[in-house]
Amino acid sequence: MTIASLLLAAQLSALGAEVAVLRNGFSIRHQRREQKGDITRLYTAEGYVDIPTQQIASFEVEETPPPKVEETPQAPRAAGVVPAAQTVAPKTSVDLDQVVREASARRQIDPDFVSSVIKAESNFYPRAVSPKGAQGLMQLMPGTAAQLGVSDPFDPKANVEAGTAYLSELLDLYNNDPIRALAAYNAGPQRVQQYHGVPPYRETKLYIARIVRDFNAKKAKQKNLTTAASAPEKKATSKSGTRKTASQRKAHTSAQAQQASLSASQPPAEAK
């Protein structure tokens, strides 16, 4: 094929992208697709997403490309993490850091803890939808969102408020044990009860370890910045400063001590 033919094919692909219409009402714009058994893989501009074929109602040809939308710069997605479904994100002036701080303050949770959960759940992508139907920044299941009074799970503020409230309930349930709370957030409280702790699921253990690493990295960075700014107070801030932040009733994490054991084991079963 000549270079001109390749360019023409690329232009036609851009103009005639497909839209997968899901039975739950969502749609996913994609460049191409592959069917692998009962799963259809949709290749999007950001990566790909695997959708159970039976959840796809139809495929439609998009005659014109969607309008470009200016978005707030986001952190690069972690390796292997892609939004499971998406529509064109609307313009937003929401300050996500402020939303997290306010929601965390109301629930007395360390905002860094909430931020690390959001990163693991959606990588700060407000339109993320998982193949199992979890939605938005903190990946709320429709039933959970309804119980928490969320009418639009893709509204960043409503999603973070509800997700933080749910995380707070789990921390209360497990006497401020962040590891069990995270396990319940990922695999469900019934699984934590069944196994009297973190379920033996590889997915759940990796999920917890990912949040623990990110949270610890945030605290280490804050510690280093504090130390550099105030060298004479190094001994005081390296211990008391970190402990004060981490003991805001909730979200204190004994993460450093538990991180190695969480990520070392690789049980064969998968969550849910």
C-alpha positions as CSV (number, residue, x, y, z in Angstrom):
1,M,0.0,0.0,0.0
2,T,1.4,3.4,-0.9
3,I,1.9,6.3,1.6
4,A,-1.0,8.2,-0.1
5,S,-3.3,5.2,0.4
6,L,-2.3,4.9,4.0
7,L,-3.1,8.6,4.6
8,L,-6.4,8.2,2.9
9,A,-7.3,5.2,5.0
10,A,-6.4,7.1,8.1
11,Q,-8.6,10.0,7.1
12,L,-11.5,7.8,6.3
13,S,-11.1,6.0,9.7
14,A,-11.2,9.3,11.5
15,L,-14.4,10.5,9.6
16,G,-16.2,7.2,9.9
17,A,-15.5,6.0,13.4
18,E,-18.0,3.7,15.0
19,V,-20.1,4.1,18.1
20,A,-21.0,1.1,20.2
21,V,-24.4,1.6,21.8
22,L,-24.7,-0.3,25.0
23,R,-27.9,-1.7,26.5
24,N,-27.5,0.5,29.6
25,G,-27.7,3.6,27.5
26,F,-24.1,4.5,27.3
27,S,-22.1,4.7,24.0
28,I,-18.4,4.2,23.3
29,R,-16.7,5.8,20.3
30,H,-13.9,3.7,18.9
31,Q,-11.7,3.3,15.9
32,R,-11.9,-0.5,15.5
33,R,-13.1,-3.6,17.3
34,E,-12.3,-7.2,17.7
35,Q,-14.4,-10.0,19.1
36,K,-12.7,-12.5,21.4
37,G,-15.2,-15.2,22.4
38,D,-17.9,-13.5,24.5
39,I,-15.9,-10.3,24.8
40,T,-15.7,-7.5,22.2
41,R,-12.6,-5.3,22.4
42,L,-13.1,-1.7,21.4
43,Y,-10.0,0.3,20.6
44,T,-10.4,4.0,21.6
45,A,-8.1,7.0,21.3
46,E,-6.9,6.4,24.8
47,G,-6.4,2.6,24.6
48,Y,-9.0,-0.2,24.6
49,V,-11.9,-1.5,26.6
50,D,-13.3,-5.1,26.8
51,I,-17.1,-5.2,26.9
52,P,-19.3,-8.4,27.2
53,T,-20.7,-8.7,23.7
54,Q,-24.2,-9.3,25.0
55,Q,-24.2,-5.8,26.6
56,I,-23.8,-4.2,23.2
57,A,-27.1,-3.3,21.6
58,S,-25.8,-2.1,18.2
59,F,-23.0,-0.4,16.3
60,E,-23.5,2.8,14.5
61,V,-21.3,4.8,12.1
62,E,-20.4,8.2,13.3
63,E,-20.3,10.4,10.2
64,T,-18.5,13.4,11.7
65,P,-15.9,13.5,14.4
66,P,-17.0,14.8,17.8
67,P,-16.1,18.4,18.7
68,K,-12.9,18.9,20.5
69,V,-13.3,19.8,24.1
70,E,-10.7,21.6,26.3
71,E,-10.1,19.5,29.3
72,T,-8.1,20.2,32.5
73,P,-4.7,18.5,32.2
74,Q,-4.7,15.1,33.9
75,A,-2.0,12.9,35.2
76,P,-0.9,10.1,32.8
77,R,-2.9,7.0,33.1
78,A,-1.2,4.1,34.9
79,A,0.0,1.2,32.7
80,G,-2.9,-1.0,31.8
81,V,-5.6,1.3,33.1
82,V,-8.0,2.6,30.5
83,P,-11.5,4.1,31.0
84,A,-14.0,1.3,30.4
85,A,-16.4,3.5,28.5
86,Q,-16.7,7.1,27.6
87,T,-18.6,9.9,26.0
88,V,-17.4,13.3,25.1
89,A,-16.5,15.0,28.4
90,P,-18.1,18.4,28.9
91,K,-16.2,21.5,29.7
92,T,-15.8,21.8,33.4
93,S,-14.3,24.4,35.8
94,V,-14.4,22.1,38.8
95,D,-11.3,22.3,41.0
96,L,-11.0,18.6,41.8
97,D,-8.4,19.2,44.5
98,Q,-10.8,21.6,46.2
99,V,-13.7,19.1,45.9
100,V,-11.6,16.4,47.5
101,R,-10.4,18.6,50.3
102,E,-13.9,19.8,51.1
103,A,-15.4,16.3,51.0
104,S,-12.6,14.9,53.1
105,A,-12.9,17.6,55.7
106,R,-16.6,16.9,56.1
107,R,-15.8,13.2,56.7
108,Q,-12.5,13.8,58.6
109,I,-10.5,11.8,56.1
110,D,-7.0,12.6,54.9
111,P,-7.6,14.1,51.4
112,D,-4.5,12.3,50.2
113,F,-6.1,9.0,51.0
114,V,-9.2,9.9,49.0
115,S,-7.1,11.2,46.1
116,S,-5.2,7.9,46.0
117,V,-8.5,6.0,45.9
118,I,-9.6,8.1,43.0
119,K,-6.4,7.5,41.1
120,A,-6.7,3.8,41.5
121,E,-10.4,3.8,40.6
122,S,-10.5,6.1,37.5
123,N,-7.1,7.8,37.3
124,F,-9.0,11.1,37.6
125,Y,-11.2,10.5,34.5
126,P,-14.7,11.7,35.5
127,R,-16.5,9.8,32.6
128,A,-15.0,6.4,33.4
129,V,-17.3,3.4,33.3
130,S,-16.2,-0.1,34.1
131,P,-17.4,-3.2,32.4
132,K,-19.3,-4.1,35.6
133,G,-21.1,-0.7,35.5
134,A,-19.2,1.3,38.1
135,Q,-19.2,5.0,37.2
136,G,-17.3,8.2,37.6
137,L,-14.2,9.3,39.5
138,M,-14.7,7.0,42.5
139,Q,-16.4,4.2,40.4
140,L,-19.8,4.1,42.2
141,M,-22.0,1.2,41.3
142,P,-25.5,2.4,40.3
143,G,-27.1,0.9,43.4
144,T,-24.6,2.5,45.8
145,A,-25.0,5.8,44.0
146,A,-28.8,5.6,44.3
147,Q,-28.5,4.8,48.0
148,L,-26.2,7.8,48.5
149,G,-28.6,10.1,46.6
150,V,-26.5,10.7,43.5
151,S,-28.5,11.4,40.5
152,D,-25.6,12.1,38.1
153,P,-22.6,9.9,38.9
154,F,-20.5,11.7,36.3
155,D,-20.8,15.0,38.2
156,P,-17.3,15.2,39.8
157,K,-18.5,16.9,43.0
158,A,-21.5,14.6,43.5
159,N,-19.4,11.5,42.8
160,V,-16.5,12.5,45.1
161,E,-18.9,13.5,47.9
162,A,-20.7,10.1,47.7
163,G,-17.6,8.1,47.3
164,T,-16.0,9.8,50.3
165,A,-19.1,9.2,52.3
166,Y,-19.1,5.6,51.5
167,L,-15.4,5.3,52.3
168,S,-16.1,7.0,55.6
169,E,-18.8,4.4,56.4
170,L,-16.4,1.6,55.7
171,L,-13.7,3.1,57.9
172,D,-16.3,3.4,60.7
173,L,-17.4,-0.2,60.1
174,Y,-13.8,-1.5,60.4
175,N,-12.7,0.7,63.3
176,N,-10.6,3.0,61.0
177,D,-8.7,0.1,59.5
178,P,-7.9,1.5,56.1
179,I,-6.8,-1.8,54.6
180,R,-10.1,-3.5,55.4
181,A,-12.0,-0.5,54.2
182,L,-10.2,-0.5,50.9
183,A,-10.8,-4.2,50.5
184,A,-14.5,-3.7,51.1
185,Y,-14.5,-0.8,48.6
186,N,-13.0,-3.0,46.0
187,A,-14.5,-6.5,46.7
188,G,-17.5,-5.6,48.8
189,P,-18.1,-5.7,52.6
190,Q,-19.6,-9.2,52.3
191,R,-16.3,-10.6,51.1
192,V,-14.3,-9.0,53.9
193,Q,-16.8,-10.5,56.3
194,Q,-16.6,-13.9,54.6
195,Y,-12.8,-14.0,54.8
196,H,-12.5,-12.1,58.1
197,G,-10.2,-9.6,56.5
198,V,-8.7,-8.9,53.0
199,P,-10.2,-11.5,50.6
200,P,-7.7,-13.8,48.9
201,Y,-8.2,-12.1,45.5
202,R,-5.2,-11.0,43.5
203,E,-7.1,-8.1,42.1
204,T,-8.1,-6.8,45.5
205,K,-4.6,-7.2,47.0
206,L,-3.0,-5.4,44.0
207,Y,-5.7,-2.7,44.3
208,I,-4.8,-2.1,47.9
209,A,-1.1,-2.2,47.3
210,R,-1.5,0.4,44.5
211,I,-3.3,2.8,46.8
212,V,-0.9,2.2,49.7
213,R,2.1,3.0,47.4
214,D,0.5,6.2,46.1
215,F,-0.5,7.4,49.5
216,N,3.0,6.7,50.9
217,A,4.6,8.5,48.0
218,K,2.5,11.6,48.7
219,K,3.5,11.6,52.3
220,A,7.1,11.0,51.5
221,K,7.1,14.0,49.1
222,Q,5.4,16.2,51.7
223,K,8.0,15.2,54.3
224,N,10.8,16.0,51.9
225,L,9.4,19.4,51.0
226,T,8.9,20.2,54.7
227,T,12.4,19.1,55.6
228,A,13.9,21.1,52.7
229,A,12.0,24.2,53.7
230,S,12.8,24.0,57.4
231,A,16.1,22.1,58.0
232,P,16.4,23.0,61.7
233,E,13.0,21.3,62.3
234,K,13.9,18.2,60.5
235,K,13.7,15.8,63.4
236,A,10.4,17.3,64.6
237,T,8.6,17.2,61.2
238,S,9.9,13.8,60.0
239,K,7.9,12.1,62.8
240,S,5.4,14.3,64.5
241,G,4.3,16.1,61.3
242,T,3.5,13.0,59.4
243,R,1.8,11.4,62.4
244,K,-0.4,14.4,62.9
245,T,-1.6,14.4,59.3
246,A,-2.2,10.7,59.2
247,S,-4.2,10.6,62.5
248,Q,-7.2,12.7,61.5
249,R,-9.5,10.2,63.1
250,K,-9.6,8.3,59.9
251,A,-7.2,7.8,57.0
252,H,-4.2,7.2,59.3
253,T,-2.7,4.2,57.6
254,S,-0.2,1.8,58.9
255,A,0.6,1.5,55.2
256,Q,4.4,1.2,55.3
257,A,4.2,-1.8,57.6
258,Q,1.5,-3.6,55.5
259,Q,2.6,-2.7,52.0
260,A,5.1,-5.5,51.5
261,S,2.8,-8.3,52.7
262,L,-0.1,-6.9,50.6
263,S,1.8,-6.9,47.3
264,A,3.9,-10.1,47.9
265,S,1.2,-12.7,47.8
266,Q,-0.5,-13.4,44.4
267,P,-3.6,-15.6,45.1
268,P,-5.2,-17.1,42.0
269,A,-8.8,-16.1,42.5
270,E,-10.2,-12.9,41.2
271,A,-12.5,-10.4,43.0
272,K,-16.2,-10.8,42.5
